[in-house]
Amino acid sequence: MAVLHQKLFSAADNLRSKMDASEYKNYLLGLIFYKYLSDQLLGKVVEVADESPEEFDTQEKQAELYKGLLADEDIRGDLVETLIDTLGYDIEPQYLFNELTAQAKQNIFQLNDLNKAFIDLSFKYVQFNGLFDDVDLKSKKLGSDDQQRNITITEVLKKLNDIDVVGHSGDVIGDAYEYLISQFASEAGKKAGEFYTPHEVSVMMARIAAIGQEDKKLFSVYDPTMGSGSLMLNIRNFINHPESMKYHGQELNTTTFNLAKMNLILHGVNDEDMRLRNGDTLNKDWPTDEPYTFDSVTMNPPYSAKWSPDDTFLDDSRFNRYGKLAPKSKADFAFLLHGLYHLKDSGTMAIVLPHGVLFRGAAEGVIRKKLLEDGSIDAVIGMPANLFFGTSIPTTVIILKKNRTTRDVLFIDASKEFIKGKNQNKLSQENIDKVVETYKKRENVEKYAHVASFEEIKENDFNLNIPRYVDTFEEEEPVDMVAIGASVQEIRKEKEKLESSLYEMISSMQFDEKNAEWMKGALEVFNRGK
């Protein structure tokens, strides 16, 4: 990961002075994604040709092999067909990332060739439509004219070329995105928490959402505010048949929607296994056709966002059983109810929200009471402050289920257990394990967890503020007044010694008539003090 970060930092140097982080991350991530597609294709060519990876160990050799095979009319058709069947796309040799980089190294690269590469891929294959729209190669921010823009992208290509995106372990787009935000996020960081859930939080939520469902042969996940898609992707690490997993997601921001689609493709998710939509989750329900309920729902919606419900929303199937709508100024419960509506009876939902949802009254109090009466709220987990990009507020992860046989709620206060970071706090593996194990055991843990009965919650007027249920107060040790008194006496004696010594020193000083008045005053002050 260090190499990835180093290369990104270096590539960003060519863009940082020209635009803010929210813009240049689009260029870097778009180019990394295209490089992944190109590099993956070359690796597949070596495999299809049944050649030795050791012999074809550089992209230059792989590209030459590809060109040679395509030049053979007897082989070309079958090769392209195989690439499309296995990868879902092909790329013309002149548009390969390493070919464009080779031109950049010789200073003969032309922006138009990269633009043609994007158009060719997007035009031929529907899954890539719009994915490169944010890599605006005509933007004047890259340079005032074509020559300057050419120079800028030339330098970026050369620096990104050495990143091993195919061999990178982990979430390439997520790792790259998180690094870019954390390092350069003066602008992008303002709302970054809305579309990237820190990896450790994502892992914790995924582990809980998968509990009891690990052996399902077919597993479906839904994220109505999917951001970069990392929450959905993490689920597959904790189930036993990830190859048959289906991904359903929606995202309002088009740039972020494209980011999520790139992320899923980078993780080898086939087009037929993902169903993604660029749209407003709250304004109109989706999906409304089969399947519309899912084994797991994971969400990190924008906190306390505004929304525009009218009275017709009270008839909406997502909200009509709760008596009230979430307030227009705070859509938190609207997001929660949307996700819960799309959860299977046997499924688990995990959502990140600000603490206000736990105790605010009015309409939110009515909705919360109904959820508790239905037994839908399974657990409330208090998270540390400053975990998310762009906001320092502490958050809560709420776990929801349907058809529970009990209405109790497990409260976990994990707010004090984290690794303090320079800009953002983080969860350690031990912090995550403790939350998950406590959730599984569902037992009281002093100063950490409490299983509250429905009656106990009712007595608290359905207020779920965590300190009402988990007492983390640490009593101070009794004060030894005798010891303090003795210490005060010692300090006074020491003070008297110092004053006496200072008095003697001033008294013995030689001084002229000009300073006589000042010395007299100083000695009088000392005498009064005694």
One Martini backbone bead per residue (centre of mass of N, CA, C, O) as a GRO file, in nm:
protein
  530
    1MET     BB    1   0.055   0.065  -0.016
    2ALA     BB    2   0.294   0.260  -0.014
    3VAL     BB    3   0.330   0.269  -0.321
    4LEU     BB    4   0.058   0.383  -0.392
    5HIS     BB    5   0.089   0.646  -0.229
    6GLN     BB    6   0.346   0.751  -0.362
    7LYS     BB    7   0.233   0.770  -0.654
    8LEU     BB    8  -0.006   0.953  -0.592
    9PHE     BB    9   0.151   1.189  -0.477
   10SER     BB   10   0.316   1.240  -0.731
   11ALA     BB   11   0.079   1.278  -0.932
   12ALA     BB   12  -0.060   1.511  -0.771
   13ASP     BB   13   0.156   1.731  -0.818
   14ASN     BB   14   0.045   1.792  -1.120
   15LEU     BB   15  -0.257   1.896  -0.990
   16ARG     BB   16  -0.272   2.065  -0.721
   17SER     BB   17  -0.221   2.362  -0.846
   18LYS     BB   18  -0.494   2.345  -1.043
   19MET     BB   19  -0.669   2.182  -0.821
   20ASP     BB   20  -0.876   2.025  -0.628
   21ALA     BB   21  -0.930   1.722  -0.478
   22SER     BB   22  -1.223   1.673  -0.595
   23GLU     BB   23  -1.092   1.666  -0.891
   24TYR     BB   24  -0.816   1.502  -0.906
   25LYS     BB   25  -0.933   1.229  -0.820
   26ASN     BB   26  -1.081   1.173  -1.088
   27TYR     BB   27  -0.831   1.139  -1.259
   28LEU     BB   28  -0.679   0.922  -1.099
   29LEU     BB   29  -0.907   0.705  -1.083
   30GLY     BB   30  -0.965   0.682  -1.386
   31LEU     BB   31  -0.675   0.595  -1.466
   32ILE     BB   32  -0.650   0.349  -1.284
   33PHE     BB   33  -0.888   0.198  -1.409
   34TYR     BB   34  -0.777   0.182  -1.697
   35LYS     BB   35  -0.521   0.031  -1.618
   36TYR     BB   36  -0.660  -0.219  -1.512
   37LEU     BB   37  -0.795  -0.307  -1.775
   38SER     BB   38  -0.532  -0.329  -1.937
   39ASP     BB   39  -0.368  -0.524  -1.752
   40GLN     BB   40  -0.577  -0.752  -1.741
   41LEU     BB   41  -0.575  -0.814  -2.043
   42LEU     BB   42  -0.276  -0.899  -2.069
   43GLY     BB   43  -0.295  -1.135  -1.872
   44LYS     BB   44  -0.513  -1.291  -2.037
   45VAL     BB   45  -0.350  -1.331  -2.294
   46VAL     BB   46  -0.136  -1.518  -2.174
   47GLU     BB   47  -0.340  -1.733  -2.083
   48VAL     BB   48  -0.481  -1.794  -2.358
   49ALA     BB   49  -0.192  -1.856  -2.502
   50ASP     BB   50  -0.026  -2.040  -2.307
   51GLU     BB   51   0.183  -1.873  -2.152
   52SER     BB   52   0.453  -1.767  -1.974
   53PRO     BB   53   0.477  -1.541  -1.717
   54GLU     BB   54   0.789  -1.540  -1.701
   55GLU     BB   55   0.835  -1.455  -1.999
   56PHE     BB   56   0.579  -1.247  -1.963
   57ASP     BB   57   0.690  -0.996  -1.732
   58THR     BB   58   0.596  -0.762  -1.925
   59GLN     BB   59   0.407  -0.530  -2.087
   60GLU     BB   60   0.567  -0.526  -2.346
   61LYS     BB   61   0.550  -0.831  -2.406
   62GLN     BB   62   0.242  -0.854  -2.391
   63ALA     BB   63   0.180  -0.651  -2.618
   64GLU     BB   64   0.328  -0.803  -2.844
   65LEU     BB   65   0.159  -1.056  -2.827
   66TYR     BB   66  -0.111  -0.921  -2.890
   67LYS     BB   67  -0.037  -0.808  -3.168
   68GLY     BB   68   0.038  -1.078  -3.297
   69LEU     BB   69  -0.239  -1.219  -3.264
   70LEU     BB   70  -0.409  -0.999  -3.419
   71ALA     BB   71  -0.249  -1.035  -3.695
   72ASP     BB   72  -0.392  -1.311  -3.689
   73GLU     BB   73  -0.673  -1.401  -3.852
   74ASP     BB   74  -0.718  -1.690  -3.712
   75ILE     BB   75  -0.714  -1.558  -3.407
   76ARG     BB   76  -0.854  -1.286  -3.350
   77GLY     BB   77  -1.157  -1.358  -3.312
   78ASP     BB   78  -1.123  -1.558  -3.072
   79LEU     BB   79  -0.976  -1.368  -2.880
   80VAL     BB   80  -1.187  -1.144  -2.855
   81GLU     BB   81  -1.418  -1.331  -2.764
   82THR     BB   82  -1.277  -1.429  -2.505
   83LEU     BB   83  -1.239  -1.155  -2.369
   84ILE     BB   84  -1.542  -1.085  -2.359
   85ASP     BB   85  -1.635  -1.339  -2.198
   86THR     BB   86  -1.430  -1.295  -1.945
   87LEU     BB   87  -1.423  -0.958  -1.916
   88GLY     BB   88  -1.628  -0.770  -2.115
   89TYR     BB   89  -1.373  -0.685  -2.302
   90ASP     BB   90  -1.180  -0.469  -2.523
   91ILE     BB   91  -0.852  -0.351  -2.651
   92GLU     BB   92  -0.680  -0.164  -2.838
   93PRO     BB   93  -0.344  -0.153  -2.864
   94GLN     BB   94  -0.316   0.171  -2.889
   95TYR     BB   95  -0.491   0.193  -2.593
   96LEU     BB   96  -0.297   0.107  -2.408
   97PHE     BB   97  -0.150   0.218  -2.130
   98ASN     BB   98   0.151   0.143  -2.201
   99GLU     BB   99   0.145   0.285  -2.478
  100LEU     BB  100   0.082   0.571  -2.379
  101THR     BB  101   0.329   0.585  -2.189
  102ALA     BB  102   0.548   0.548  -2.402
  103GLN     BB  103   0.478   0.816  -2.540
  104ALA     BB  104   0.528   0.993  -2.292
  105LYS     BB  105   0.837   0.921  -2.265
  106GLN     BB  106   0.874   1.046  -2.576
  107ASN     BB  107   0.691   1.303  -2.615
  108ILE     BB  108   0.418   1.185  -2.814
  109PHE     BB  109   0.173   1.241  -2.668
  110GLN     BB  110  -0.193   1.238  -2.710
  111LEU     BB  111  -0.490   1.322  -2.582
  112ASN     BB  112  -0.677   1.206  -2.806
  113ASP     BB  113  -0.604   0.906  -2.755
  114LEU     BB  114  -0.731   0.887  -2.474
  115ASN     BB  115  -1.012   0.975  -2.559
  116LYS     BB  116  -1.055   0.741  -2.760
  117ALA     BB  117  -1.032   0.517  -2.552
  118PHE     BB  118  -1.282   0.594  -2.390
  119ILE     BB  119  -1.489   0.592  -2.621
  120ASP     BB  120  -1.448   0.303  -2.718
  121LEU     BB  121  -1.533   0.163  -2.453
  122SER     BB  122  -1.813   0.310  -2.407
  123PHE     BB  123  -1.942   0.234  -2.687
  124LYS     BB  124  -1.907  -0.090  -2.679
  125TYR     BB  125  -1.968  -0.079  -2.348
  126VAL     BB  126  -2.219  -0.024  -2.122
  127GLN     BB  127  -2.058  -0.045  -1.841
  128PHE     BB  128  -1.881   0.235  -1.935
  129ASN     BB  129  -2.086   0.441  -1.923
  130GLY     BB  130  -1.960   0.749  -1.792
  131LEU     BB  131  -1.688   0.674  -1.629
  132PHE     BB  132  -1.504   0.918  -1.791
  133ASP     BB  133  -1.637   1.207  -1.758
  134ASP     BB  134  -1.435   1.324  -1.520
  135VAL     BB  135  -1.209   1.306  -1.746
  136ASP     BB  136  -1.128   1.620  -1.837
  137LEU     BB  137  -0.922   1.690  -2.116
  138LYS     BB  138  -1.041   2.006  -2.169
  139SER     BB  139  -0.954   2.134  -1.923
  140LYS     BB  140  -0.809   2.437  -1.811
  141LYS     BB  141  -0.679   2.315  -1.548
  142LEU     BB  142  -0.452   2.157  -1.713
  143GLY     BB  143  -0.451   2.402  -1.922
  144SER     BB  144  -0.463   2.661  -2.160
  145ASP     BB  145  -0.368   2.434  -2.362
  146ASP     BB  146  -0.299   2.149  -2.529
  147GLN     BB  147   0.000   2.140  -2.453
  148GLN     BB  148  -0.033   2.168  -2.142
  149ARG     BB  149  -0.225   1.929  -2.105
  150ASN     BB  150  -0.032   1.719  -2.218
  151ILE     BB  151   0.190   1.752  -2.004
  152THR     BB  152   0.025   1.680  -1.754
  153ILE     BB  153  -0.066   1.388  -1.841
  154THR     BB  154   0.209   1.274  -1.899
  155GLU     BB  155   0.309   1.279  -1.603
  156VAL     BB  156   0.085   1.105  -1.482
  157LEU     BB  157   0.128   0.847  -1.645
  158LYS     BB  158   0.421   0.789  -1.557
  159LYS     BB  159   0.346   0.758  -1.247
  160LEU     BB  160   0.114   0.531  -1.276
  161ASN     BB  161   0.255   0.289  -1.430
  162ASP     BB  162   0.392   0.148  -1.158
  163ILE     BB  163   0.123   0.048  -1.072
  164ASP     BB  164  -0.010  -0.250  -0.918
  165VAL     BB  165  -0.340  -0.311  -0.968
  166VAL     BB  166  -0.372  -0.624  -0.991
  167GLY     BB  167  -0.175  -0.698  -0.728
  168HIS     BB  168  -0.340  -0.546  -0.534
  169SER     BB  169  -0.423  -0.560  -0.208
  170GLY     BB  170  -0.751  -0.491  -0.208
  171ASP     BB  171  -0.890  -0.162  -0.221
  172VAL     BB  172  -0.802   0.037  -0.460
  173ILE     BB  173  -1.001   0.269  -0.472
  174GLY     BB  174  -1.031   0.300  -0.167
  175ASP     BB  175  -0.735   0.347  -0.098
  176ALA     BB  176  -0.694   0.585  -0.288
  177TYR     BB  177  -0.920   0.764  -0.182
  178GLU     BB  178  -0.842   0.779   0.116
  179TYR     BB  179  -0.566   0.902   0.068
  180LEU     BB  180  -0.648   1.157  -0.083
  181ILE     BB  181  -0.825   1.271   0.140
  182SER     BB  182  -0.620   1.267   0.383
  183GLN     BB  183  -0.398   1.450   0.230
  184PHE     BB  184  -0.602   1.663   0.030
  185ALA     BB  185  -0.893   1.750   0.202
  186SER     BB  186  -0.986   2.057   0.206
  187GLU     BB  187  -1.233   1.999   0.011
  188ALA     BB  188  -1.327   1.695  -0.015
  189GLY     BB  189  -1.361   1.650   0.306
  190LYS     BB  190  -1.632   1.791   0.376
  191LYS     BB  191  -1.803   1.522   0.230
  192ALA     BB  192  -1.661   1.237   0.245
  193GLY     BB  193  -1.843   1.073   0.448
  194GLU     BB  194  -2.071   1.018   0.227
  195PHE     BB  195  -1.860   0.824   0.020
  196TYR     BB  196  -1.669   0.715   0.271
  197THR     BB  197  -1.602   0.432   0.454
  198PRO     BB  198  -1.411   0.336   0.672
  199HIS     BB  199  -1.274   0.033   0.676
  200GLU     BB  200  -1.321  -0.051   0.976
  201VAL     BB  201  -1.626   0.009   0.979
  202SER     BB  202  -1.702  -0.169   0.740
  203VAL     BB  203  -1.611  -0.436   0.865
  204MET     BB  204  -1.791  -0.436   1.113
  205MET     BB  205  -2.063  -0.426   0.960
  206ALA     BB  206  -2.020  -0.680   0.785
  207ARG     BB  207  -1.988  -0.889   1.010
  208ILE     BB  208  -2.269  -0.847   1.132
  209ALA     BB  209  -2.445  -0.884   0.867
  210ALA     BB  210  -2.337  -1.200   0.834
  211ILE     BB  211  -2.455  -1.316   1.074
  212GLY     BB  212  -2.609  -1.632   1.003
  213GLN     BB  213  -2.538  -1.608   0.659
  214GLU     BB  214  -2.276  -1.760   0.550
  215ASP     BB  215  -2.428  -2.026   0.393
  216LYS     BB  216  -2.546  -1.887   0.167
  217LYS     BB  217  -2.569  -1.940  -0.170
  218LEU     BB  218  -2.746  -1.679  -0.183
  219PHE     BB  219  -2.641  -1.330  -0.187
  220SER     BB  220  -2.778  -1.012  -0.082
  221VAL     BB  221  -2.700  -0.661  -0.142
  222TYR     BB  222  -2.783  -0.327   0.000
  223ASP     BB  223  -2.712   0.025  -0.109
  224PRO     BB  224  -2.876   0.340  -0.113
  225THR     BB  225  -2.574   0.484  -0.023
  226MET     BB  226  -2.292   0.370  -0.171
  227GLY     BB  227  -2.085   0.533  -0.297
  228SER     BB  228  -1.795   0.337  -0.343
  229GLY     BB  229  -1.901   0.028  -0.240
  230SER     BB  230  -1.744  -0.094   0.016
  231LEU     BB  231  -1.966  -0.210   0.195
  232MET     BB  232  -2.055  -0.436   0.003
  233LEU     BB  233  -1.775  -0.572  -0.049
  234ASN     BB  234  -1.715  -0.666   0.250
  235ILE     BB  235  -1.919  -0.897   0.285
  236ARG     BB  236  -1.769  -1.124   0.111
  237ASN     BB  237  -1.549  -1.181   0.346
  238PHE     BB  238  -1.809  -1.328   0.539
  239ILE     BB  239  -1.872  -1.547   0.322
  240ASN     BB  240  -1.889  -1.875   0.154
  241HIS     BB  241  -2.034  -1.743  -0.137
  242PRO     BB  242  -1.915  -1.487  -0.314
  243GLU     BB  243  -1.965  -1.575  -0.620
  244SER     BB  244  -2.306  -1.543  -0.563
  245MET     BB  245  -2.318  -1.243  -0.536
  246LYS     BB  246  -2.543  -0.960  -0.501
  247TYR     BB  247  -2.555  -0.617  -0.626
  248HIS     BB  248  -2.722  -0.332  -0.472
  249GLY     BB  249  -2.734   0.018  -0.587
  250GLN     BB  250  -2.743   0.369  -0.476
  251GLU     BB  251  -2.674   0.706  -0.628
  252LEU     BB  252  -2.682   1.049  -0.665
  253ASN     BB  253  -2.392   1.090  -0.734
  254THR     BB  254  -2.238   1.051  -1.031
  255THR     BB  255  -1.939   1.031  -0.959
  256THR     BB  256  -1.983   0.818  -0.732
  257PHE     BB  257  -2.123   0.608  -0.903
  258ASN     BB  258  -1.876   0.556  -1.084
  259LEU     BB  259  -1.690   0.469  -0.856
  260ALA     BB  260  -1.850   0.215  -0.775
  261LYS     BB  261  -1.836   0.070  -1.045
  262MET     BB  262  -1.533   0.050  -1.055
  263ASN     BB  263  -1.496  -0.106  -0.789
  264LEU     BB  264  -1.649  -0.363  -0.873
  265ILE     BB  265  -1.480  -0.427  -1.123
  266LEU     BB  266  -1.204  -0.445  -0.970
  267HIS     BB  267  -1.347  -0.700  -0.800
  268GLY     BB  268  -1.488  -0.891  -1.026
  269VAL     BB  269  -1.769  -0.791  -1.093
  270ASN     BB  270  -2.020  -0.875  -1.271
  271ASP     BB  271  -2.264  -0.730  -1.451
  272GLU     BB  272  -2.495  -0.946  -1.361
  273ASP     BB  273  -2.424  -0.885  -1.033
  274MET     BB  274  -2.507  -0.583  -1.095
  275ARG     BB  275  -2.737  -0.322  -0.952
  276LEU     BB  276  -2.729   0.007  -1.060
  277ARG     BB  277  -2.819   0.349  -0.943
  278ASN     BB  278  -2.881   0.686  -1.054
  279GLY     BB  279  -3.033   0.826  -0.762
  280ASP     BB  280  -3.307   0.906  -0.551
  281THR     BB  281  -3.390   0.736  -0.276
  282LEU     BB  282  -3.636   0.911  -0.147
  283ASN     BB  283  -3.817   1.017  -0.383
  284LYS     BB  284  -3.787   0.710  -0.505
  285ASP     BB  285  -3.848   0.398  -0.515
  286TRP     BB  286  -3.571   0.152  -0.488
  287PRO     BB  287  -3.665  -0.128  -0.568
  288THR     BB  288  -3.988  -0.262  -0.723
  289ASP     BB  289  -3.865  -0.516  -0.820
  290GLU     BB  290  -3.732  -0.802  -0.860
  291PRO     BB  291  -3.551  -0.766  -0.614
  292TYR     BB  292  -3.658  -0.587  -0.291
  293THR     BB  293  -3.509  -0.787  -0.104
  294PHE     BB  294  -3.244  -0.841   0.151
  295ASP     BB  295  -2.998  -0.985   0.344
  296SER     BB  296  -2.846  -0.699   0.315
  297VAL     BB  297  -2.811  -0.374   0.478
  298THR     BB  298  -2.607  -0.094   0.390
  299MET     BB  299  -2.526   0.231   0.560
  300ASN     BB  300  -2.401   0.585   0.474
  301PRO     BB  301  -2.551   0.851   0.512
  302PRO     BB  302  -2.626   1.161   0.509
  303TYR     BB  303  -2.622   1.381   0.762
  304SER     BB  304  -2.891   1.557   0.819
  305ALA     BB  305  -3.053   1.583   0.568
  306LYS     BB  306  -3.231   1.716   0.326
  307TRP     BB  307  -3.584   1.698   0.236
  308SER     BB  308  -3.900   1.648   0.013
  309PRO     BB  309  -4.176   1.599   0.162
  310ASP     BB  310  -4.503   1.498   0.128
  311ASP     BB  311  -4.810   1.367   0.204
  312THR     BB  312  -4.775   1.117   0.009
  313PHE     BB  313  -4.556   0.972   0.189
  314LEU     BB  314  -4.771   0.845   0.392
  315ASP     BB  315  -4.835   0.619   0.150
  316ASP     BB  316  -4.570   0.502   0.162
  317SER     BB  317  -4.447   0.189   0.223
  318ARG     BB  318  -4.192   0.286   0.390
  319PHE     BB  319  -4.376   0.501   0.600
  320ASN     BB  320  -4.694   0.433   0.679
  321ARG     BB  321  -4.640   0.278   0.979
  322TYR     BB  322  -4.512   0.549   1.156
  323GLY     BB  323  -4.708   0.831   1.136
  324LYS     BB  324  -4.435   0.970   1.044
  325LEU     BB  325  -4.208   1.199   0.918
  326ALA     BB  326  -3.927   1.299   0.851
  327PRO     BB  327  -3.777   1.573   0.874
  328LYS     BB  328  -3.673   1.802   0.640
  329SER     BB  329  -3.388   1.859   0.805
  330LYS     BB  330  -3.399   1.525   0.874
  331ALA     BB  331  -3.336   1.213   0.697
  332ASP     BB  332  -3.245   0.971   0.870
  333PHE     BB  333  -3.518   0.800   0.896
  334ALA     BB  334  -3.569   0.770   0.596
  335PHE     BB  335  -3.327   0.593   0.539
  336LEU     BB  336  -3.386   0.370   0.742
  337LEU     BB  337  -3.671   0.287   0.633
  338HIS     BB  338  -3.583   0.215   0.352
  339GLY     BB  339  -3.388  -0.014   0.430
  340LEU     BB  340  -3.589  -0.187   0.598
  341TYR     BB  341  -3.795  -0.243   0.369
  342HIS     BB  342  -3.543  -0.405   0.203
  343LEU     BB  343  -3.555  -0.628   0.417
  344LYS     BB  344  -3.538  -0.926   0.509
  345ASP     BB  345  -3.664  -1.131   0.754
  346SER     BB  346  -3.353  -1.271   0.770
  347GLY     BB  347  -3.203  -1.012   0.798
  348THR     BB  348  -2.939  -0.746   0.803
  349MET     BB  349  -2.890  -0.415   0.939
  350ALA     BB  350  -2.653  -0.137   0.872
  351ILE     BB  351  -2.625   0.196   1.024
  352VAL     BB  352  -2.506   0.527   0.992
  353LEU     BB  353  -2.543   0.777   1.257
  354PRO     BB  354  -2.633   1.021   1.437
  355HIS     BB  355  -2.719   1.060   1.773
  356GLY     BB  356  -2.998   1.210   1.746
  357VAL     BB  357  -3.180   0.952   1.681
  358LEU     BB  358  -3.187   0.852   1.992
  359PHE     BB  359  -3.345   1.145   2.123
  360ARG     BB  360  -3.519   1.283   1.946
  361GLY     BB  361  -3.817   1.421   1.892
  362ALA     BB  362  -4.114   1.415   1.775
  363ALA     BB  363  -4.119   1.247   1.490
  364GLU     BB  364  -3.871   1.075   1.573
  365GLY     BB  365  -4.003   0.961   1.833
  366VAL     BB  366  -4.232   0.809   1.692
  367ILE     BB  367  -4.059   0.624   1.515
  368ARG     BB  368  -3.886   0.496   1.737
  369LYS     BB  369  -4.118   0.369   1.898
  370LYS     BB  370  -4.217   0.180   1.670
  371LEU     BB  371  -3.955   0.023   1.633
  372LEU     BB  372  -3.954  -0.086   1.928
  373GLU     BB  373  -4.233  -0.223   1.925
  374ASP     BB  374  -4.138  -0.415   1.680
  375GLY     BB  375  -3.823  -0.500   1.728
  376SER     BB  376  -3.607  -0.371   1.510
  377ILE     BB  377  -3.402  -0.298   1.732
  378ASP     BB  378  -3.104  -0.464   1.817
  379ALA     BB  379  -2.866  -0.234   1.802
  380VAL     BB  380  -2.636   0.000   1.978
  381ILE     BB  381  -2.342   0.173   1.852
  382GLY     BB  382  -2.083   0.349   1.989
  383MET     BB  383  -1.869   0.575   1.840
  384PRO     BB  384  -1.610   0.738   1.773
  385ALA     BB  385  -1.466   1.016   1.718
  386ASN     BB  386  -1.319   1.102   1.421
  387LEU     BB  387  -1.360   0.873   1.175
  388PHE     BB  388  -1.467   1.072   0.964
  389PHE     BB  389  -1.467   1.242   0.690
  390GLY     BB  390  -1.556   1.585   0.761
  391THR     BB  391  -1.613   1.468   1.064
  392SER     BB  392  -1.611   1.473   1.438
  393ILE     BB  393  -1.847   1.321   1.506
  394PRO     BB  394  -2.018   1.105   1.667
  395THR     BB  395  -2.137   0.776   1.609
  396THR     BB  396  -2.393   0.537   1.504
  397VAL     BB  397  -2.463   0.189   1.501
  398ILE     BB  398  -2.747   0.036   1.358
  399ILE     BB  399  -2.927  -0.259   1.427
  400LEU     BB  400  -3.151  -0.446   1.210
  401LYS     BB  401  -3.465  -0.635   1.238
  402LYS     BB  402  -3.689  -0.894   1.168
  403ASN     BB  403  -3.879  -1.100   1.354
  404ARG     BB  404  -3.838  -1.078   1.648
  405THR     BB  405  -3.876  -1.231   1.982
  406THR     BB  406  -3.766  -0.952   2.081
  407ARG     BB  407  -3.732  -0.603   2.242
  408ASP     BB  408  -3.453  -0.581   2.293
  409VAL     BB  409  -3.139  -0.390   2.355
  410LEU     BB  410  -2.814  -0.349   2.245
  411PHE     BB  411  -2.552  -0.184   2.417
  412ILE     BB  412  -2.259  -0.014   2.280
  413ASP     BB  413  -1.955   0.140   2.414
  414ALA     BB  414  -1.696   0.239   2.171
  415SER     BB  415  -1.588   0.548   2.212
  416LYS     BB  416  -1.297   0.478   2.381
  417GLU     BB  417  -1.200   0.269   2.140
  418PHE     BB  418  -0.893   0.376   1.997
  419ILE     BB  419  -0.685   0.523   1.749
  420LYS     BB  420  -0.494   0.790   1.750
  421GLY     BB  421  -0.485   1.045   1.511
  422LYS     BB  422  -0.398   1.319   1.345
  423ASN     BB  423  -0.685   1.337   1.177
  424GLN     BB  424  -0.778   1.033   1.233
  425ASN     BB  425  -0.943   0.795   1.370
  426LYS     BB  426  -0.908   0.446   1.472
  427LEU     BB  427  -0.954   0.102   1.433
  428SER     BB  428  -0.875  -0.179   1.567
  429GLN     BB  429  -0.890  -0.512   1.564
  430GLU     BB  430  -0.969  -0.527   1.865
  431ASN     BB  431  -1.207  -0.332   1.852
  432ILE     BB  432  -1.374  -0.496   1.652
  433ASP     BB  433  -1.384  -0.770   1.797
  434LYS     BB  434  -1.529  -0.669   2.051
  435VAL     BB  435  -1.791  -0.584   1.919
  436VAL     BB  436  -1.866  -0.852   1.779
  437GLU     BB  437  -1.857  -1.039   2.030
  438THR     BB  438  -2.064  -0.879   2.194
  439TYR     BB  439  -2.294  -0.914   1.993
  440LYS     BB  440  -2.306  -1.224   2.001
  441LYS     BB  441  -2.345  -1.262   2.319
  442ARG     BB  442  -2.543  -1.066   2.457
  443GLU     BB  443  -2.404  -0.909   2.713
  444ASN     BB  444  -2.305  -0.787   2.995
  445VAL     BB  445  -2.064  -0.507   3.022
  446GLU     BB  446  -1.878  -0.334   3.205
  447LYS     BB  447  -1.868  -0.019   3.065
  448TYR     BB  448  -1.991  -0.137   2.755
  449ALA     BB  449  -2.258  -0.329   2.807
  450HIS     BB  450  -2.629  -0.352   2.739
  451VAL     BB  451  -2.932  -0.522   2.808
  452ALA     BB  452  -3.237  -0.384   2.718
  453SER     BB  453  -3.541  -0.373   2.798
  454PHE     BB  454  -3.842  -0.262   2.705
  455GLU     BB  455  -3.919  -0.145   2.983
  456GLU     BB  456  -3.668   0.028   3.019
  457ILE     BB  457  -3.715   0.199   2.764
  458LYS     BB  458  -3.997   0.300   2.840
  459GLU     BB  459  -3.901   0.449   3.103
  460ASN     BB  460  -3.719   0.633   2.889
  461ASP     BB  461  -3.909   0.727   2.654
  462PHE     BB  462  -3.742   0.598   2.407
  463ASN     BB  463  -3.458   0.659   2.490
  464LEU     BB  464  -3.118   0.585   2.335
  465ASN     BB  465  -2.913   0.700   2.507
  466ILE     BB  466  -2.636   0.540   2.603
  467PRO     BB  467  -2.581   0.651   2.907
  468ARG     BB  468  -2.855   0.521   3.018
  469TYR     BB  469  -2.717   0.209   2.988
  470VAL     BB  470  -2.404   0.296   2.992
  471ASP     BB  471  -2.175   0.307   3.254
  472THR     BB  472  -1.860   0.504   3.235
  473PHE     BB  473  -1.811   0.589   3.514
  474GLU     BB  474  -1.531   0.716   3.698
  475GLU     BB  475  -1.413   0.695   4.000
  476GLU     BB  476  -1.261   0.878   4.221
  477GLU     BB  477  -1.024   0.894   4.428
  478PRO     BB  478  -0.976   0.946   4.738
  479VAL     BB  479  -0.903   1.217   4.931
  480ASP     BB  480  -0.603   1.304   5.107
  481MET     BB  481  -0.613   1.552   5.337
  482VAL     BB  482  -0.361   1.508   5.511
  483ALA     BB  483  -0.155   1.510   5.277
  484ILE     BB  484  -0.230   1.789   5.171
  485GLY     BB  485  -0.171   1.948   5.431
  486ALA     BB  486   0.131   1.870   5.445
  487SER     BB  487   0.202   1.990   5.168
  488VAL     BB  488   0.126   2.283   5.234
  489GLN     BB  489   0.329   2.322   5.462
  490GLU     BB  490   0.581   2.273   5.290
  491ILE     BB  491   0.532   2.505   5.093
  492ARG     BB  492   0.537   2.734   5.302
  493LYS     BB  493   0.823   2.686   5.407
  494GLU     BB  494   0.960   2.723   5.132
  495LYS     BB  495   0.859   3.011   5.091
  496GLU     BB  496   0.995   3.139   5.339
  497LYS     BB  497   1.284   3.074   5.258
  498LEU     BB  498   1.285   3.229   4.990
  499GLU     BB  499   1.208   3.508   5.103
  500SER     BB  500   1.444   3.534   5.300
  501SER     BB  501   1.666   3.508   5.089
  502LEU     BB  502   1.575   3.749   4.915
  503TYR     BB  503   1.590   3.967   5.135
  504GLU     BB  504   1.892   3.938   5.193
  505MET     BB  505   1.987   3.999   4.905
  506ILE     BB  506   1.866   4.286   4.882
  507SER     BB  507   1.995   4.409   5.143
  508SER     BB  508   2.306   4.356   5.031
  509MET     BB  509   2.280   4.553   4.818
  510GLN     BB  510   2.419   4.776   4.602
  511PHE     BB  511   2.334   5.134   4.591
  512ASP     BB  512   2.215   5.416   4.472
  513GLU     BB  513   2.021   5.698   4.504
  514LYS     BB  514   1.839   5.645   4.256
  515ASN     BB  515   1.746   5.342   4.399
  516ALA     BB  516   1.646   5.384   4.693
  517GLU     BB  517   1.336   5.396   4.667
  518TRP     BB  518   1.295   5.117   4.543
  519MET     BB  519   1.426   4.950   4.775
  520LYS     BB  520   1.236   5.041   4.997
  521GLY     BB  521   0.977   4.928   4.871
  522ALA     BB  522   1.064   4.629   4.850
  523LEU     BB  523   1.107   4.585   5.159
  524GLU     BB  524   0.816   4.655   5.245
  525VAL     BB  525   0.678   4.423   5.098
  526PHE     BB  526   0.816   4.196   5.253
  527ASN     BB  527   0.721   4.284   5.538
  528ARG     BB  528   0.416   4.256   5.480
  529GLY     BB  529   0.428   3.951   5.404
  530LYS     BB  530   0.518   3.873   5.707
   0.00000   0.00000   0.00000
